[in-house]
Amino acid sequence: MKLPEKGLPEDKIFEALQDFRKNDVKWKDGRVFGYVFDPGAEVQHTAKQAYNEFLSENGLDFTVFQSLQRLEKELAAFGAQHLRGGDQAVGNFTSGGTESIILAVKAARDYYREEWPGVTAPEIILPTTAHAAFYKAAHYLNLKVLQVPVDPQTYQVDPETVWQTITDDTIMLVGSAPTYSQGVIDPIEDLGKIALKTDLWLHVDACMGGFLLPYFKRLGEPVPDFDFSVPGVSSMSMDLHKYAYCPKGASLVMYRDKSLRKHQIFACAEWIGYTIINNAVQSSKSGGPMAAAWAVLNRIGDLGYLEIARKKLEAVKKITAGIPKIKGLRLLAQPQMTLIAFTSDSVNVFHIIDEMNSRGWYIQPALSYDNCPAHIHLSVSASNVGWEDKLLEDLEECTAIAAGMPEGELVTSLRPMLQDLDLSQATDEDINGLLAMAGLEGQGLPDRMAEINGVLNLLPAPARKKILVSFVNDLFVQ
Ligand SMILES: *Cc1c(COP(=O)(O)O)cnc(C)c1O
């Protein structure tokens, strides 16, 4: 892009912006299972109004913008009450689950720097189902990851395995409520007991479930305790831009008490300029997301959310009952919320996904990892309600079509070579050669992704990572 010499009229701007969207996933149709949590036109209207109203206010300084301080405190108070943290729990508003998780990991790291100065190379124990955001946090904050496998049947972490993995340098344990991938809730009470016995920090990642699970419980679902009511839980993350249907840029990070949260806060007084005190990662930030989150929570209200939860629960029950009836498909686990993972032992799931996408659906591919096969993920949200029968019908047809498709030539020919490919010494040129072979050259992505996913699926994780980084590094050039 070049700056126009003179500013463009508004209609030209919006025409261009509209055109940019033409290849985006059509989320308004209700056939996209992820990415956008759409509360419907009425609530969207309120959200956008509130967002616009506070677009220009700056969260950099809550002494200057006291409105934002008030909004953040009210949202955190809601979080404390919703997650049963009592009078002592505190928290902050963040831009998303990743930021909430980075902050909780930083708080834990800095807490133990003070408490246990002898630990100089701290470790975090992560079940293979813990969200990628923890790896990002560990990477940014220089923590070593000790990965533990999950049960191949339930996809929950085994507390005994966690217990066995703890070393003198371990500072943090993680459980999910529920896990993103299979939608199952880790045994939080058992992890809490371990945390209490060992004085370790337990973070419960309730980005998905923190908001919704209490409603599922009220609807009679057997939801185990996963929040601050469980002794030993130090911090939690709860996204508002998922099942609370707030616009993106909205999450809460919560702590059992102020003494833990203290280590999240960053202050800088050693430079020539204004004093910095930041609760979260960002400094200058729009007040829009916070105001919109406050507006949406109040607009939908408790009974409104209960009703949305009821509809989603029914939809999930229909979908999870229907999938195993389709020839060739099976659920990976019985989901405890609204996140569904299924696979096939006989049909290439990446072909099923391409077929479904060509019919206007968006369902998410997940590569195989450790003891979990490649699979298809659905995050069921309000706008998907009503599409269950059509989804199952198309899934059945697409699975049958995919069953007749051969494995791609590339996957077949590369299979023997890829399984233990070591790219640790590979140059950018080597990687580009590989990408070219997989049809990934230059800009953009092909319509059908089965071949690429198939190749990635064969590669060991370090090689996958190297290829993805190289690909994106090339994609984002002008
Ligand atoms: C979405 C999600 C995250 C990360 O949140 P972002 O808002 O995408 O940064 C973390 N944990 C779980 C369980 C999630 O579902």
The ligand as an SDF file (V2000), in Angstrom:
LIG
                    3D

 15 15  0  0  0  0  0  0  0  0999 V2000
   -8.7570  -19.9740   23.4240 C   0  0  0  0  0  0  0  0  0  0  0  0
   -8.0010  -20.6040   24.5040 C   0  0  0  0  0  0  0  0  0  0  0  0
   -6.8150  -20.0500   24.9970 C   0  0  0  0  0  0  0  0  0  0  0  0
   -6.1150  -18.8770   24.3280 C   0  0  0  0  0  0  0  0  0  0  0  0
   -6.9200  -17.8140   24.2280 O   0  0  0  0  0  0  0  0  0  0  0  0
   -6.8260  -16.6550   23.1160 P   0  0  0  0  0  0  0  0  0  0  0  0
   -7.9630  -15.8240   23.5220 O   0  0  0  0  0  0  0  0  0  0  0  0
   -6.9420  -17.2630   21.7730 O   0  0  0  0  0  0  0  0  0  0  0  0
   -5.5200  -15.9520   23.3180 O   0  0  0  0  0  0  0  0  0  0  0  0
   -6.2310  -20.6570   26.0750 C   0  0  0  0  0  0  0  0  0  0  0  0
   -6.7600  -21.7610   26.6420 N   0  0  0  0  0  0  0  0  0  0  0  0
   -7.8900  -22.3370   26.1740 C   0  0  0  0  0  0  0  0  0  0  0  0
   -8.4280  -23.5610   26.8360 C   0  0  0  0  0  0  0  0  0  0  0  0
   -8.5390  -21.7770   25.0870 C   0  0  0  0  0  0  0  0  0  0  0  0
   -9.6370  -22.3630   24.6150 O   0  0  0  0  0  0  0  0  0  0  0  0
  1  2  1  0
  2  3  1  0
  2 14  2  0
  3  4  1  0
  3 10  2  0
  4  5  1  0
  5  6  1  0
  6  7  2  0
  6  8  1  0
  6  9  1  0
 10 11  1  0
 11 12  2  0
 12 13  1  0
 12 14  1  0
 14 15  1  0
M  END
$$$$
